């Protein structure tokens, strides 16, 4: 007697594959939502990690079986991420630094991974947008709670500068990754998001995030429509000037942002005082420049900047708060001082590769209005570059993870479903 085994037919395999793709897409959507919503929550990105891994496992079999051509942009992002890791790894090997210095730079590998996942699952970025709105609300609640407990500057479990930069990243997504329609409900949500972000930034007392916040507001007011653009620009500049005057004239705002200490802070540097925010940054730039001049090609070595601070003239006579700092509070200075021109090239790859992919997509799709994943990537890169003038963005796990995850997901969703020789199909 012949027994017929119940092998799955082509229809069953197709149905199973479709279900798996749907689950992978849903997992990727939830991963994007959780990454933004739980960004400022302690260990919040661990939820994203689990969901992303699940989505990858589900999406990989069908992606491997389909063998569809991978967009050139994904190879560019992979090359940039590998280049960054290689630059840091070589510096680590040359100077005998511990393996822990690769912690933050190795997160750059999430950039092509997230981009591939978003591209292959064709996940919508609505999850990231809703997550950003939720994340801003959570950041607001955390800030109010901390201030009610007597905390001087809101920070969640990070430092206030990193916390404010994370909120700025969420605001960029909420503003520029919003749906294309322009209804009344959407305008109300946008206004609420802007108010929440501004309140959180004020409660954090971070001055370094203000230029990036001003850039976001300027782009929002000027770039949304071509009509009356010059009038919009003039109005935006006047509004920003009025806000700046208010910060100086309102005592509580001036105290929260420590604007009343600016003169003493700057003048104190001339007499060797380096324990205030601005004077400390000026001294850090001096230490970074000395390290770069000694070895312009390879720098002083990754992970050695704290030792350079301890060996500086500022820490010879007395133990100061300045001597406990570990990085230059400036991305270009940090990478240049520790890894030289090669490090500066690595930093440039981290910024310019995503910017090139986004600009290429904007030009190809004729996206004149700054809304959508590609424009959001451009604004994220711009705000990170501006914030990097007063903060070492990639010296902190939170800001590093936020950049590579958000940029990766956004770029992957912006790419066409298929590309053959540069032509989408």
C-alpha positions as CSV (number, residue, x, y, z in Angstrom):
1,X,0.0,0.0,0.0
2,X,1.3,3.4,-1.0
3,X,0.9,6.1,1.6
4,X,0.8,9.7,0.3
5,X,2.8,12.0,2.6
6,X,1.2,15.5,3.1
7,X,3.9,17.6,1.4
8,X,3.2,21.2,1.1
9,X,2.2,22.4,-2.3
10,X,3.2,25.7,-4.0
11,X,0.0,27.4,-2.8
12,X,0.7,26.4,0.8
13,X,4.3,27.6,0.6
14,X,3.2,30.9,-0.9
15,X,0.6,31.4,1.8
16,X,3.1,30.6,4.5
17,X,5.6,33.0,3.0
18,X,3.0,35.8,2.8
19,X,2.1,35.3,6.4
20,X,5.7,35.3,7.5
21,X,6.3,38.6,5.5
22,X,3.3,40.1,7.2
23,X,4.5,39.2,10.6
24,X,8.0,40.4,9.8
25,X,6.5,43.8,8.6
26,X,4.5,44.0,11.8
27,X,7.5,43.3,13.9
28,X,9.6,45.9,12.0
29,X,6.7,48.4,12.5
30,X,6.7,47.7,16.3
31,X,10.5,47.9,16.4
32,X,10.4,51.4,14.9
33,X,7.6,52.5,17.2
34,X,9.4,51.2,20.3
35,X,12.8,52.7,19.3
36,X,11.2,56.2,19.3
37,X,8.6,55.8,22.0
38,X,11.0,54.3,24.6
39,X,14.2,56.3,23.5
40,X,14.4,58.2,26.8
41,X,13.2,55.3,29.0
42,X,16.0,53.5,30.8
43,X,16.9,50.3,28.8
44,X,14.1,51.2,26.4
45,X,16.0,50.3,23.3
46,X,16.2,46.7,24.5
47,X,12.6,46.3,23.3
48,X,13.6,47.5,19.9
49,X,16.5,45.1,19.8
50,X,14.3,42.1,20.5
51,X,11.7,43.2,17.9
52,X,14.3,44.0,15.3
53,X,16.0,40.6,15.7
54,X,12.6,38.9,15.4
55,X,11.7,40.8,12.2
56,X,15.1,40.0,10.7
57,X,14.8,36.3,11.4
58,X,11.3,36.3,9.8
59,X,12.3,38.4,6.8
60,X,15.6,36.7,6.0
61,X,14.3,33.4,4.4
62,X,12.1,35.2,1.8
63,X,14.7,37.8,1.1
64,X,17.3,35.1,0.5
65,X,14.9,33.1,-1.7
66,X,13.8,36.0,-3.8
67,X,17.3,37.1,-4.6
68,X,16.1,40.4,-5.8
69,X,18.9,43.0,-6.5
70,X,20.0,45.0,-3.4
71,X,20.0,48.8,-3.9
72,X,23.4,50.4,-4.3
73,X,22.5,52.7,-1.4
74,X,22.6,49.8,1.1
75,X,26.1,48.9,0.0
76,X,27.1,52.5,0.5
77,X,25.7,52.5,4.0
78,X,27.4,49.1,4.7
79,X,30.7,50.4,3.5
80,X,30.4,53.6,5.6
81,X,29.6,51.6,8.7
82,X,32.5,49.1,8.1
83,X,34.8,52.0,7.5
84,X,33.9,53.7,10.8
85,X,34.4,50.4,12.7
86,X,37.7,49.8,10.9
87,X,39.1,53.2,11.7
88,X,38.3,52.8,15.4
89,X,39.6,49.2,15.4
90,X,42.9,50.1,13.8
91,X,43.4,52.9,16.3
92,X,42.5,50.6,19.2
93,X,45.0,48.0,17.9
94,X,47.8,50.6,17.4
95,X,47.5,52.0,20.9
96,X,46.5,48.9,22.8
97,X,43.2,50.3,23.9
98,X,40.6,48.0,25.6
99,X,37.9,46.4,23.4
100,X,35.3,48.5,25.1
101,X,36.2,51.5,22.9
102,X,34.5,49.7,20.1
103,X,31.1,49.8,21.9
104,X,29.7,53.0,20.4
105,X,31.4,52.9,17.0
106,X,30.3,49.3,16.4
107,X,26.7,50.5,16.7
108,X,27.2,52.0,13.2
109,X,26.6,48.5,11.9
110,X,22.9,49.0,12.8
111,X,22.7,51.6,10.1
112,X,22.8,49.3,7.1
113,X,21.0,46.5,9.1
114,X,18.0,48.8,9.9
115,X,18.0,50.1,6.3
116,X,18.0,46.6,4.8
117,X,15.2,45.5,7.2
118,X,13.0,48.5,6.3
119,X,13.7,48.1,2.6
120,X,13.0,44.3,2.5
121,X,9.8,44.4,4.6
122,X,8.5,47.6,3.0
123,X,7.5,48.7,6.5
124,X,5.7,52.1,6.8
125,X,7.3,54.8,8.8
126,X,4.0,55.6,10.5
127,X,5.3,53.5,13.4
128,X,8.4,55.7,13.8
129,X,6.2,58.8,13.6
130,X,3.7,57.6,16.2
131,X,6.6,56.5,18.3
132,X,8.2,59.9,18.2
133,X,4.9,61.5,19.4
134,X,4.7,59.0,22.2
135,X,8.4,59.5,23.0
136,X,7.9,63.3,23.3
137,X,5.0,62.8,25.6
138,X,7.0,60.4,27.8
139,X,10.0,62.8,27.8
140,X,7.6,65.6,28.9
141,X,6.1,63.5,31.8
142,X,9.6,62.4,32.9
143,X,10.8,66.0,32.9
144,X,7.8,67.3,34.9
145,X,8.2,64.5,37.4
146,X,11.9,65.1,37.9
147,X,11.4,68.9,38.3
148,X,8.7,68.2,40.9
149,X,11.1,66.1,42.8
150,X,13.6,69.0,42.9
151,X,16.0,68.0,40.2
152,X,17.8,71.0,38.8
153,X,17.8,69.9,35.2
154,X,15.6,67.2,33.7
155,X,17.7,64.3,32.2
156,X,15.8,61.0,32.7
157,X,18.7,58.5,33.4
158,X,21.1,60.3,31.0
159,X,22.9,63.6,31.4
160,X,20.8,66.7,30.4
161,X,22.6,67.4,27.2
162,X,22.1,63.8,25.8
163,X,18.5,63.9,27.0
164,X,17.8,67.1,25.2
165,X,19.5,65.9,22.0
166,X,17.4,62.7,22.1
167,X,14.3,64.9,22.4
168,X,15.5,67.0,19.4
169,X,15.8,63.8,17.3
170,X,12.2,62.8,18.2
171,X,11.0,66.3,17.3
172,X,12.7,66.0,13.9
173,X,10.9,62.8,13.2
174,X,7.6,64.2,14.5
175,X,7.9,67.3,12.2
176,X,9.4,66.0,9.0
177,X,8.2,62.3,8.9
178,X,4.5,63.3,9.4
179,X,1.8,62.3,6.9
180,X,1.6,64.3,3.7
181,X,-2.0,65.5,4.2
182,X,-2.5,68.8,6.0
183,X,-5.7,68.3,8.1
184,X,-6.6,70.2,11.2
185,X,-6.0,67.2,13.5
186,X,-2.5,66.8,12.1
187,X,-1.7,70.5,12.7
188,X,-2.9,70.2,16.3
189,X,-0.7,67.1,16.9
190,X,2.2,68.9,15.3
191,X,1.7,72.0,17.6
192,X,1.4,69.8,20.7
193,X,4.7,67.9,19.7
194,X,6.5,71.2,19.3
195,X,5.3,72.6,22.6
196,X,6.2,69.3,24.4
197,X,9.7,69.3,22.9
198,X,10.3,73.0,23.7
199,X,9.2,72.5,27.3
200,X,11.5,69.5,27.8
201,X,14.4,71.4,26.3
202,X,13.8,74.3,28.6
203,X,13.6,72.0,31.7
204,X,16.8,70.2,30.6
205,X,18.6,73.6,30.6
206,X,20.7,72.5,27.6
207,X,22.0,75.4,25.6
208,X,23.8,73.2,23.0
209,X,20.6,71.9,21.6
210,X,19.2,75.4,20.9
211,X,20.8,75.9,17.5
212,X,19.5,72.6,16.3
213,X,16.0,73.4,17.7
214,X,16.1,76.8,15.9
215,X,17.1,75.0,12.6
216,X,14.1,72.7,12.9
217,X,11.7,75.5,13.6
218,X,13.2,77.6,10.7
219,X,12.8,74.7,8.3
220,X,9.3,74.0,9.4
221,X,8.2,77.6,9.0
222,X,10.0,78.3,5.7
223,X,10.1,75.0,3.8
224,X,6.6,73.8,3.9
225,X,5.4,75.9,0.9
226,X,6.9,77.8,-1.9
227,X,4.4,80.7,-1.8
228,X,5.5,83.7,0.2
229,X,8.7,81.9,1.2
230,X,10.6,85.2,1.9
231,X,7.8,86.5,4.1
232,X,7.9,83.2,6.0
233,X,11.7,83.5,6.3
234,X,11.4,87.0,7.7
235,X,8.7,86.0,10.1
236,X,10.6,83.0,11.3
237,X,13.8,85.0,11.9
238,X,11.8,87.6,13.8
239,X,10.1,84.9,15.9
240,X,13.5,83.3,16.7
241,X,14.9,86.7,17.7
242,X,11.9,87.3,19.9
243,X,12.4,84.0,21.6
244,X,16.1,84.7,22.1
245,X,15.3,88.1,23.7
246,X,12.7,86.4,26.0
247,X,15.4,83.9,27.1
248,X,17.6,86.8,28.1
249,X,14.9,89.0,29.7
250,X,12.8,86.4,31.6
251,X,14.7,85.7,34.8
252,X,13.6,82.1,35.2
253,X,14.5,81.2,31.6
254,X,17.8,83.1,31.9
255,X,18.6,81.2,35.0
256,X,17.5,77.8,33.6
257,X,19.8,78.2,30.6
258,X,22.5,79.8,32.8
259,X,22.7,82.8,30.4
260,X,23.4,85.1,33.4
261,X,26.7,83.3,33.8
262,X,27.9,83.6,30.2
263,X,30.1,86.7,30.8
264,X,31.8,85.3,33.9
265,X,32.2,81.9,32.2
266,X,34.0,83.3,29.1
267,X,36.1,85.8,31.0
268,X,37.1,83.1,33.6
269,X,38.9,81.2,30.9
270,X,41.5,84.0,30.6
271,X,42.5,83.5,34.2
272,X,42.6,79.7,34.1
273,X,39.1,78.9,35.3
274,X,37.9,75.8,33.4
275,X,35.2,74.4,35.5
276,X,32.3,76.2,33.9
277,X,30.6,74.9,30.7
278,X,32.0,77.4,28.1
279,X,35.5,77.8,29.6
280,X,35.7,74.0,29.9
281,X,34.8,73.6,26.2
282,X,37.4,76.1,25.3
283,X,40.0,74.3,27.3
284,X,38.9,70.9,25.8
285,X,39.4,72.4,22.3
286,X,42.9,73.5,23.3
287,X,43.7,70.0,24.5
288,X,42.3,68.4,21.4
289,X,44.3,70.8,19.1
290,X,47.5,70.0,20.9
291,X,46.8,66.2,20.5
292,X,46.0,66.6,16.8
293,X,49.2,68.7,16.1
294,X,51.4,66.0,17.7
295,X,50.0,63.3,15.4
296,X,47.8,64.7,12.7
297,X,47.4,61.5,10.7
298,X,46.5,59.0,13.4
299,X,45.8,61.1,16.5
300,X,46.7,60.4,20.1
301,X,44.8,57.1,20.1
302,X,41.1,56.2,20.6
303,X,40.2,56.1,24.3
304,X,43.2,58.3,25.3
305,X,41.5,61.7,25.4
306,X,40.8,61.5,29.2
307,X,44.5,60.9,29.7
308,X,45.3,63.9,27.6
309,X,43.1,66.0,29.8
310,X,44.8,64.7,33.0
311,X,48.2,65.5,31.5
312,X,47.2,69.0,30.4
313,X,48.4,72.2,32.2
314,X,44.9,72.7,33.5
315,X,45.2,69.7,35.8
316,X,48.8,70.2,37.0
317,X,48.2,72.2,40.2
318,X,44.7,71.3,41.4
319,X,42.1,68.6,41.0
320,X,39.2,70.1,39.2
321,X,35.9,68.9,37.8
322,X,37.4,69.6,34.3
323,X,40.0,66.8,35.0
324,X,37.2,64.2,35.2
325,X,35.9,64.8,31.7
326,X,36.4,62.1,29.2
327,X,35.8,63.6,25.8
328,X,36.1,66.9,23.9
329,X,32.4,67.9,23.8
330,X,32.9,68.4,20.0
331,X,32.7,65.6,17.5
332,X,35.3,67.0,15.1
333,X,37.8,67.8,17.9
334,X,37.2,64.4,19.5
335,X,37.7,62.3,16.4
336,X,40.6,64.5,15.1
337,X,42.4,64.4,18.4
338,X,42.1,60.7,19.0
339,X,42.3,59.3,15.5
340,X,43.7,62.2,13.4
341,X,42.7,62.9,9.8
342,X,41.7,59.2,9.4
343,X,39.3,59.7,12.3
344,X,37.9,62.8,10.7
345,X,37.4,60.8,7.5
346,X,35.5,58.2,9.5
347,X,33.2,60.8,11.0
348,X,32.6,62.3,7.6
349,X,31.6,58.8,6.3
350,X,29.1,58.5,9.2
351,X,27.4,61.8,8.2
352,X,27.9,62.1,4.5
353,X,26.9,58.5,3.4
354,X,23.4,58.8,4.7
355,X,23.2,62.4,3.5
356,X,24.2,61.3,0.0
357,X,21.6,58.6,-0.1
358,X,18.9,60.9,1.2
359,X,19.8,63.7,-1.3
360,X,19.9,61.3,-4.1
361,X,16.4,60.1,-3.2
362,X,15.0,63.6,-2.9
363,X,16.4,64.5,-6.3
364,X,15.1,61.4,-7.9
365,X,11.6,61.7,-6.5
366,X,11.5,65.5,-6.9
367,X,10.5,66.0,-3.2
368,X,10.3,69.7,-3.1
369,X,8.3,69.9,0.2
370,X,10.5,68.8,3.2
371,X,8.2,65.9,4.3
372,X,9.0,62.2,4.2
373,X,11.8,59.8,5.2
374,X,14.5,61.2,3.0
375,X,14.0,64.8,4.2
376,X,13.9,63.6,7.8
377,X,17.3,61.9,7.4
378,X,18.7,65.2,6.0
379,X,17.4,67.1,9.0
380,X,18.6,64.5,11.5
381,X,22.1,64.7,10.0
382,X,22.0,68.5,10.0
383,X,20.8,68.7,13.7
384,X,23.5,66.2,14.7
385,X,26.2,68.1,13.0
386,X,25.1,71.4,14.6
387,X,24.7,69.7,18.1
388,X,28.1,68.1,17.5
389,X,29.7,71.5,17.8
390,X,29.2,71.6,21.6
391,X,28.8,67.9,22.3
392,X,30.5,64.6,21.4
393,X,27.4,63.0,19.9
394,X,29.0,59.6,19.2
395,X,30.6,59.4,22.6
396,X,27.2,58.5,24.2
397,X,25.4,55.2,23.5
398,X,21.9,56.9,23.5
399,X,22.7,59.5,20.9
400,X,24.7,57.0,18.8
401,X,22.0,54.4,18.8
402,X,19.3,57.0,18.0
403,X,21.2,58.2,15.0
404,X,22.0,54.9,13.4
405,X,18.6,53.3,14.1
406,X,16.4,56.3,13.0
407,X,18.5,57.1,9.9
408,X,18.7,53.4,8.9
409,X,15.0,52.8,9.1
410,X,14.2,56.0,7.3
411,X,16.6,55.5,4.5
412,X,15.5,51.9,4.0
413,X,11.8,52.9,3.7
414,X,12.8,55.7,1.3
415,X,14.4,53.3,-1.2
416,X,12.4,51.9,-4.1
417,X,11.2,48.3,-3.7
418,X,13.4,47.1,-6.4
419,X,16.4,48.6,-8.2
420,X,18.0,47.2,-11.3
421,X,21.0,49.1,-12.6
422,X,19.8,52.2,-10.7
423,X,16.2,51.9,-12.1
424,X,13.4,51.2,-9.7
425,X,10.9,48.6,-10.6
